């Protein structure tokens, strides 16, 4: 499980709740669709709502990772200490960065 803590303003939380409710509604509505036209409309609405939710979360790209030399847990490339064992991590050389 990811321990990432996100922080949103009240307005953003409200928009996020609205988008989550809309996705939930579209998923429930889509599961009951029986006609092709109905299903296409529902899938289009779900895709639009999902795209808006992903855009709002703006999670960015995955950070580059490296392995702690002491405990072998993953750390971000720019970390100065391991988040698991707290070992000081030396900056990687250019050669090590390419290999990571």
N, C-alpha and C positions, 0 to 999 in steps of 0.2 A: 504494500500500500504506500502511496506517495504521501509524505508528510508536508507537502507544500501548503503553506497557509496563504490564502488570498485575502486581500483587504479591499472592500468596495465601499464607496460613499453610499449614503442612504438612497440617492436617486438611482445609482447604478444597481444597488441591491433590488430596488423596486423593478427596474427594467429586466434584471436577471430573473426574478421571480415570475414576471409576466411571460418571458420567453420560455422558461421551463414549463410553466402551465400550458402554454400554447403547444409545445412539443408533446407534452403528456396528452393533451386533448387530441392532437393529430394522430398520435400512436393508437389511442383508444378508438378513434373514429376510423382509422385505416384498417384496424383489425376486423371491423364489422362490415367493410365494403364488400358489395357483391357484384356490382357492375364495373365494367372496364372504365367507363367515363368517370364514375365516382372515385375509383381507385386512383386514376391519373390526377384528378383534382386534389385528392387527399395527399398523394405522394409529392405533388408540386408544392403544396402548402407546407408539408413537413420538411422538405428540402430547403425551402426559403427560411423557415423558422430556425432550422438547425444551423444554416449558414450564418444567420444573425447572431445566434448564441455563440458559435465558434468565434466570430469576429469580435464580439464583446469580451469574451474571455481572454483573447489576445495572448495566448500562452507562449508564443514565440517558438524558437527552435530549441531542441534539446541541447544542453550544454555539453561541451567536449569533456570527456572523462579520462582519468588515469587511475592506476592502481596504487594504493598505499604500499610502500616497500616493507612496512612492518607487519600489518595485519591483513593485507591483500584485499581490503574493502575498496569500493569505488569512491573516488573523490573528483571534484571538478578540476579541470586542468589548471585553473588559476588559484586553487586553494593553497593556503600557507600552513594549514593544520588539517590532519585527518579528522573527519567528523565522528569517526568510530573510536579510535584509540588516542587521539589528540597528539600524535607524533608530529613534530615540525616537518614540513615538506619543503624541500629545496626547490627553487624555480627550475623548470626543465630547460635543458639546452635546446638549441634549434634542431639538432639531430633527434633528440628525444621527443620533441613536439611532433615531428613528422611521423615518428613511429607510433605515437599515441593515437 
